[in-house]
Amino acid sequence: MSQKVVGKKYVYFYNSRAKCWMKAKRLKNGRLKIVGKATKSEVDRARG
């Protein structure tokens, strides 16, 4: 079970093993490119 938050530009998902949020960029072809860690406030902003 992984939590996922979909924003406009990025998709945030929770890494339960590392206990942190990761951030992936949404590419035009529908794939995701992992950028790195995301802060809690970033995820809250994406939730809206």
N, CA, C and O atoms as a Maestro MAE file, in Angstrom:
{
 s_m_m2io_version
 :::
 2.0.0
}

f_m_ct {
 s_m_title
 :::
 protein
 m_atom[192] {
  # First column is atom index #
  i_m_mmod_type
  r_m_x_coord
  r_m_y_coord
  r_m_z_coord
  i_m_residue_number
  s_m_chain_name
  s_m_pdb_residue_name
  s_m_pdb_atom_name
  i_m_atomic_number
  :::
  1 25 0.837 -1.192 0.000 1 A "MET " " N  " 7
  2 3 0.000 0.000 0.000 1 A "MET " " CA " 6
  3 2 0.880 1.252 0.000 1 A "MET " " C  " 6
  4 15 1.635 1.497 0.940 1 A "MET " " O  " 8
  5 25 0.769 2.017 -1.045 2 A "SER " " N  " 7
  6 3 1.549 3.252 -1.092 2 A "SER " " CA " 6
  7 2 0.613 4.419 -1.311 2 A "SER " " C  " 6
  8 15 -0.294 4.362 -2.141 2 A "SER " " O  " 8
  9 25 0.844 5.470 -0.561 3 A "GLN " " N  " 7
  10 3 0.036 6.669 -0.718 3 A "GLN " " CA " 6
  11 2 0.552 7.441 -1.917 3 A "GLN " " C  " 6
  12 15 1.755 7.505 -2.170 3 A "GLN " " O  " 8
  13 25 -0.385 8.024 -2.651 4 A "LYS " " N  " 7
  14 3 0.015 8.756 -3.843 4 A "LYS " " CA " 6
  15 2 -0.784 10.043 -3.923 4 A "LYS " " C  " 6
  16 15 -2.002 10.042 -3.741 4 A "LYS " " O  " 8
  17 25 -0.100 11.134 -4.194 5 A "VAL " " N  " 7
  18 3 -0.755 12.425 -4.373 5 A "VAL " " CA " 6
  19 2 -0.377 12.936 -5.754 5 A "VAL " " C  " 6
  20 15 0.804 13.072 -6.076 5 A "VAL " " O  " 8
  21 25 -1.387 13.218 -6.562 6 A "VAL " " N  " 7
  22 3 -1.124 13.668 -7.925 6 A "VAL " " CA " 6
  23 2 -1.333 15.166 -8.014 6 A "VAL " " C  " 6
  24 15 -2.438 15.663 -7.798 6 A "VAL " " O  " 8
  25 25 -0.263 15.886 -8.334 7 A "GLY " " N  " 7
  26 3 -0.353 17.328 -8.501 7 A "GLY " " CA " 6
  27 2 -0.365 17.690 -9.976 7 A "GLY " " C  " 6
  28 15 -0.459 16.818 -10.841 7 A "GLY " " O  " 8
  29 25 -0.271 18.976 -10.254 8 A "LYS " " N  " 7
  30 3 -0.277 19.417 -11.660 8 A "LYS " " CA " 6
  31 2 0.995 18.985 -12.374 8 A "LYS " " C  " 6
  32 15 0.952 18.422 -13.468 8 A "LYS " " O  " 8
  33 25 2.119 19.258 -11.739 9 A "LYS " " N  " 7
  34 3 3.402 19.044 -12.400 9 A "LYS " " CA " 6
  35 2 4.084 17.767 -11.915 9 A "LYS " " C  " 6
  36 15 4.797 17.105 -12.670 9 A "LYS " " O  " 8
  37 25 3.856 17.432 -10.650 10 A "TYR " " N  " 7
  38 3 4.548 16.297 -10.056 10 A "TYR " " CA " 6
  39 2 3.566 15.291 -9.479 10 A "TYR " " C  " 6
  40 15 2.421 15.616 -9.165 10 A "TYR " " O  " 8
  41 25 4.041 14.075 -9.349 11 A "VAL " " N  " 7
  42 3 3.310 13.051 -8.616 11 A "VAL " " CA " 6
  43 2 4.136 12.729 -7.384 11 A "VAL " " C  " 6
  44 15 5.325 12.424 -7.483 11 A "VAL " " O  " 8
  45 25 3.505 12.797 -6.231 12 A "TYR " " N  " 7
  46 3 4.202 12.504 -4.983 12 A "TYR " " CA " 6
  47 2 3.761 11.138 -4.497 12 A "TYR " " C  " 6
  48 15 2.568 10.835 -4.504 12 A "TYR " " O  " 8
  49 25 4.699 10.314 -4.078 13 A "PHE " " N  " 7
  50 3 4.317 9.040 -3.488 13 A "PHE " " CA " 6
  51 2 5.181 8.756 -2.270 13 A "PHE " " C  " 6
  52 15 6.341 9.160 -2.186 13 A "PHE " " O  " 8
  53 25 4.569 8.043 -1.329 14 A "TYR " " N  " 7
  54 3 5.221 7.808 -0.047 14 A "TYR " " CA " 6
  55 2 6.066 6.547 -0.112 14 A "TYR " " C  " 6
  56 15 5.588 5.482 -0.501 14 A "TYR " " O  " 8
  57 25 7.316 6.680 0.271 15 A "ASN " " N  " 7
  58 3 8.215 5.542 0.351 15 A "ASN " " CA " 6
  59 2 8.196 5.048 1.798 15 A "ASN " " C  " 6
  60 15 8.799 5.651 2.686 15 A "ASN " " O  " 8
  61 25 7.487 3.934 2.011 16 A "SER " " N  " 7
  62 3 7.298 3.477 3.390 16 A "SER " " CA " 6
  63 2 8.581 2.906 3.980 16 A "SER " " C  " 6
  64 15 8.766 2.930 5.196 16 A "SER " " O  " 8
  65 25 9.462 2.395 3.137 17 A "ARG " " N  " 7
  66 3 10.708 1.840 3.653 17 A "ARG " " CA " 6
  67 2 11.617 2.951 4.158 17 A "ARG " " C  " 6
  68 15 12.239 2.821 5.212 17 A "ARG " " O  " 8
  69 25 11.691 4.048 3.399 18 A "ALA " " N  " 7
  70 3 12.542 5.167 3.799 18 A "ALA " " CA " 6
  71 2 11.775 6.180 4.638 18 A "ALA " " C  " 6
  72 15 12.357 7.120 5.180 18 A "ALA " " O  " 8
  73 25 10.453 5.977 4.741 19 A "LYS " " N  " 7
  74 3 9.574 6.876 5.499 19 A "LYS " " CA " 6
  75 2 9.707 8.324 5.038 19 A "LYS " " C  " 6
  76 15 9.829 9.238 5.853 19 A "LYS " " O  " 8
  77 25 9.681 8.518 3.730 20 A "CYS " " N  " 7
  78 3 9.735 9.880 3.206 20 A "CYS " " CA " 6
  79 2 8.915 9.955 1.926 20 A "CYS " " C  " 6
  80 15 8.574 8.937 1.323 20 A "CYS " " O  " 8
  81 25 8.612 11.165 1.533 21 A "TRP " " N  " 7
  82 3 7.862 11.374 0.301 21 A "TRP " " CA " 6
  83 2 8.833 11.550 -0.855 21 A "TRP " " C  " 6
  84 15 9.820 12.277 -0.740 21 A "TRP " " O  " 8
  85 25 8.552 10.884 -1.969 22 A "MET " " N  " 7
  86 3 9.340 11.041 -3.177 22 A "MET " " CA " 6
  87 2 8.525 11.850 -4.169 22 A "MET " " C  " 6
  88 15 7.298 11.905 -4.100 22 A "MET " " O  " 8
  89 25 9.244 12.480 -5.099 23 A "LYS " " N  " 7
  90 3 8.559 13.332 -6.061 23 A "LYS " " CA " 6
  91 2 8.987 12.930 -7.462 23 A "LYS " " C  " 6
  92 15 10.179 12.800 -7.740 23 A "LYS " " O  " 8
  93 25 8.019 12.734 -8.337 24 A "ALA " " N  " 7
  94 3 8.304 12.331 -9.709 24 A "ALA " " CA " 6
  95 2 7.639 13.296 -10.672 24 A "ALA " " C  " 6
  96 15 6.493 13.702 -10.477 24 A "ALA " " O  " 8
  97 25 8.372 13.658 -11.711 25 A "LYS " " N  " 7
  98 3 7.856 14.597 -12.697 25 A "LYS " " CA " 6
  99 2 7.001 13.845 -13.716 25 A "LYS " " C  " 6
  100 15 7.345 12.739 -14.134 25 A "LYS " " O  " 8
  101 25 5.896 14.450 -14.106 26 A "ARG " " N  " 7
  102 3 5.037 13.834 -15.107 26 A "ARG " " CA " 6
  103 2 5.536 14.229 -16.493 26 A "ARG " " C  " 6
  104 15 5.554 15.408 -16.848 26 A "ARG " " O  " 8
  105 25 5.938 13.234 -17.264 27 A "LEU " " N  " 7
  106 3 6.428 13.511 -18.609 27 A "LEU " " CA " 6
  107 2 5.272 13.473 -19.605 27 A "LEU " " C  " 6
  108 15 4.183 12.988 -19.300 27 A "LEU " " O  " 8
  109 25 5.534 13.992 -20.794 28 A "LYS " " N  " 7
  110 3 4.464 14.102 -21.795 28 A "LYS " " CA " 6
  111 2 3.950 12.744 -22.255 28 A "LYS " " C  " 6
  112 15 2.779 12.608 -22.607 28 A "LYS " " O  " 8
  113 25 4.823 11.739 -22.254 29 A "ASN " " N  " 7
  114 3 4.391 10.422 -22.714 29 A "ASN " " CA " 6
  115 2 3.742 9.599 -21.598 29 A "ASN " " C  " 6
  116 15 3.526 8.395 -21.743 29 A "ASN " " O  " 8
  117 25 3.439 10.265 -20.492 30 A "GLY " " N  " 7
  118 3 2.717 9.578 -19.425 30 A "GLY " " CA " 6
  119 2 3.595 8.860 -18.428 30 A "GLY " " C  " 6
  120 15 3.100 8.312 -17.444 30 A "GLY " " O  " 8
  121 25 4.908 8.855 -18.673 31 A "ARG " " N  " 7
  122 3 5.792 8.193 -17.727 31 A "ARG " " CA " 6
  123 2 6.193 9.139 -16.613 31 A "ARG " " C  " 6
  124 15 5.951 10.343 -16.684 31 A "ARG " " O  " 8
  125 25 6.810 8.579 -15.583 32 A "LEU " " N  " 7
  126 3 7.264 9.380 -14.453 32 A "LEU " " CA " 6
  127 2 8.781 9.342 -14.382 32 A "LEU " " C  " 6
  128 15 9.406 8.309 -14.625 32 A "LEU " " O  " 8
  129 25 9.353 10.473 -14.049 33 A "LYS " " N  " 7
  130 3 10.796 10.543 -13.832 33 A "LYS " " CA " 6
  131 2 11.021 10.975 -12.400 33 A "LYS " " C  " 6
  132 15 10.629 12.073 -12.006 33 A "LYS " " O  " 8
  133 25 11.649 10.114 -11.622 34 A "ILE " " N  " 7
  134 3 11.829 10.418 -10.208 34 A "ILE " " CA " 6
  135 2 12.867 11.519 -10.039 34 A "ILE " " C  " 6
  136 15 13.980 11.430 -10.558 34 A "ILE " " O  " 8
  137 25 12.485 12.553 -9.305 35 A "VAL " " N  " 7
  138 3 13.349 13.712 -9.114 35 A "VAL " " CA " 6
  139 2 14.096 13.610 -7.793 35 A "VAL " " C  " 6
  140 15 15.289 13.908 -7.729 35 A "VAL " " O  " 8
  141 25 13.404 13.191 -6.738 36 A "GLY " " N  " 7
  142 3 14.044 13.094 -5.434 36 A "GLY " " CA " 6
  143 2 13.022 13.181 -4.327 36 A "GLY " " C  " 6
  144 15 11.847 12.866 -4.517 36 A "GLY " " O  " 8
  145 25 13.479 13.609 -3.174 37 A "LYS " " N  " 7
  146 3 12.586 13.693 -2.026 37 A "LYS " " CA " 6
  147 2 11.719 14.936 -2.108 37 A "LYS " " C  " 6
  148 15 12.096 15.948 -2.699 37 A "LYS " " O  " 8
  149 25 10.555 14.833 -1.503 38 A "ALA " " N  " 7
  150 3 9.645 15.974 -1.439 38 A "ALA " " CA " 6
  151 2 9.396 16.304 0.022 38 A "ALA " " C  " 6
  152 15 9.419 15.425 0.883 38 A "ALA " " O  " 8
  153 25 9.160 17.575 0.289 39 A "THR " " N  " 7
  154 3 8.881 17.988 1.660 39 A "THR " " CA " 6
  155 2 7.401 17.781 1.968 39 A "THR " " C  " 6
  156 15 6.570 17.648 1.069 39 A "THR " " O  " 8
  157 25 7.101 17.757 3.257 40 A "LYS " " N  " 7
  158 3 5.715 17.538 3.678 40 A "LYS " " CA " 6
  159 2 4.815 18.657 3.179 40 A "LYS " " C  " 6
  160 15 3.670 18.416 2.797 40 A "LYS " " O  " 8
  161 25 5.331 19.884 3.183 41 A "SER " " N  " 7
  162 3 4.515 21.022 2.766 41 A "SER " " CA " 6
  163 2 4.218 20.972 1.267 41 A "SER " " C  " 6
  164 15 3.159 21.414 0.821 41 A "SER " " O  " 8
  165 25 5.157 20.432 0.501 42 A "GLU " " N  " 7
  166 3 4.929 20.274 -0.934 42 A "GLU " " CA " 6
  167 2 3.758 19.335 -1.194 42 A "GLU " " C  " 6
  168 15 2.903 19.595 -2.040 42 A "GLU " " O  " 8
  169 25 3.743 18.240 -0.446 43 A "VAL " " N  " 7
  170 3 2.687 17.247 -0.622 43 A "VAL " " CA " 6
  171 2 1.342 17.824 -0.203 43 A "VAL " " C  " 6
  172 15 0.329 17.607 -0.868 43 A "VAL " " O  " 8
  173 25 1.340 18.561 0.904 44 A "ASP " " N  " 7
  174 3 0.098 19.183 1.371 44 A "ASP " " CA " 6
  175 2 -0.425 20.193 0.359 44 A "ASP " " C  " 6
  176 15 -1.635 20.316 0.167 44 A "ASP " " O  " 8
  177 25 0.479 20.909 -0.284 45 A "ARG " " N  " 7
  178 3 0.071 21.881 -1.292 45 A "ARG " " CA " 6
  179 2 -0.534 21.171 -2.506 45 A "ARG " " C  " 6
  180 15 -1.501 21.654 -3.096 45 A "ARG " " O  " 8
  181 25 0.036 20.034 -2.871 46 A "ALA " " N  " 7
  182 3 -0.466 19.293 -4.023 46 A "ALA " " CA " 6
  183 2 -1.832 18.681 -3.728 46 A "ALA " " C  " 6
  184 15 -2.652 18.500 -4.627 46 A "ALA " " O  " 8
  185 25 -2.064 18.363 -2.445 47 A "ARG " " N  " 7
  186 3 -3.367 17.810 -2.071 47 A "ARG " " CA " 6
  187 2 -4.474 18.831 -2.281 47 A "ARG " " C  " 6
  188 15 -5.601 18.484 -2.635 47 A "ARG " " O  " 8
  189 25 -4.140 20.082 -2.059 48 A "GLY " " N  " 7
  190 3 -5.072 21.166 -2.346 48 A "GLY " " CA " 6
  191 2 -6.005 21.501 -1.229 48 A "GLY " " C  " 6
  192 15 -6.834 22.402 -1.365 48 A "GLY " " O  " 8
  :::
 }
 m_bond[191] {
  # First column is bond index #
  i_m_from
  i_m_to
  i_m_order
  :::
  1 1 2 1
  2 2 3 1
  3 3 4 2
  4 3 5 1
  5 5 6 1
  6 6 7 1
  7 7 8 2
  8 7 9 1
  9 9 10 1
  10 10 11 1
  11 11 12 2
  12 11 13 1
  13 13 14 1
  14 14 15 1
  15 15 16 2
  16 15 17 1
  17 17 18 1
  18 18 19 1
  19 19 20 2
  20 19 21 1
  21 21 22 1
  22 22 23 1
  23 23 24 2
  24 23 25 1
  25 25 26 1
  26 26 27 1
  27 27 28 2
  28 27 29 1
  29 29 30 1
  30 30 31 1
  31 31 32 2
  32 31 33 1
  33 33 34 1
  34 34 35 1
  35 35 36 2
  36 35 37 1
  37 37 38 1
  38 38 39 1
  39 39 40 2
  40 39 41 1
  41 41 42 1
  42 42 43 1
  43 43 44 2
  44 43 45 1
  45 45 46 1
  46 46 47 1
  47 47 48 2
  48 47 49 1
  49 49 50 1
  50 50 51 1
  51 51 52 2
  52 51 53 1
  53 53 54 1
  54 54 55 1
  55 55 56 2
  56 55 57 1
  57 57 58 1
  58 58 59 1
  59 59 60 2
  60 59 61 1
  61 61 62 1
  62 62 63 1
  63 63 64 2
  64 63 65 1
  65 65 66 1
  66 66 67 1
  67 67 68 2
  68 67 69 1
  69 69 70 1
  70 70 71 1
  71 71 72 2
  72 71 73 1
  73 73 74 1
  74 74 75 1
  75 75 76 2
  76 75 77 1
  77 77 78 1
  78 78 79 1
  79 79 80 2
  80 79 81 1
  81 81 82 1
  82 82 83 1
  83 83 84 2
  84 83 85 1
  85 85 86 1
  86 86 87 1
  87 87 88 2
  88 87 89 1
  89 89 90 1
  90 90 91 1
  91 91 92 2
  92 91 93 1
  93 93 94 1
  94 94 95 1
  95 95 96 2
  96 95 97 1
  97 97 98 1
  98 98 99 1
  99 99 100 2
  100 99 101 1
  101 101 102 1
  102 102 103 1
  103 103 104 2
  104 103 105 1
  105 105 106 1
  106 106 107 1
  107 107 108 2
  108 107 109 1
  109 109 110 1
  110 110 111 1
  111 111 112 2
  112 111 113 1
  113 113 114 1
  114 114 115 1
  115 115 116 2
  116 115 117 1
  117 117 118 1
  118 118 119 1
  119 119 120 2
  120 119 121 1
  121 121 122 1
  122 122 123 1
  123 123 124 2
  124 123 125 1
  125 125 126 1
  126 126 127 1
  127 127 128 2
  128 127 129 1
  129 129 130 1
  130 130 131 1
  131 131 132 2
  132 131 133 1
  133 133 134 1
  134 134 135 1
  135 135 136 2
  136 135 137 1
  137 137 138 1
  138 138 139 1
  139 139 140 2
  140 139 141 1
  141 141 142 1
  142 142 143 1
  143 143 144 2
  144 143 145 1
  145 145 146 1
  146 146 147 1
  147 147 148 2
  148 147 149 1
  149 149 150 1
  150 150 151 1
  151 151 152 2
  152 151 153 1
  153 153 154 1
  154 154 155 1
  155 155 156 2
  156 155 157 1
  157 157 158 1
  158 158 159 1
  159 159 160 2
  160 159 161 1
  161 161 162 1
  162 162 163 1
  163 163 164 2
  164 163 165 1
  165 165 166 1
  166 166 167 1
  167 167 168 2
  168 167 169 1
  169 169 170 1
  170 170 171 1
  171 171 172 2
  172 171 173 1
  173 173 174 1
  174 174 175 1
  175 175 176 2
  176 175 177 1
  177 177 178 1
  178 178 179 1
  179 179 180 2
  180 179 181 1
  181 181 182 1
  182 182 183 1
  183 183 184 2
  184 183 185 1
  185 185 186 1
  186 186 187 1
  187 187 188 2
  188 187 189 1
  189 189 190 1
  190 190 191 1
  191 191 192 2
  :::
 }
}
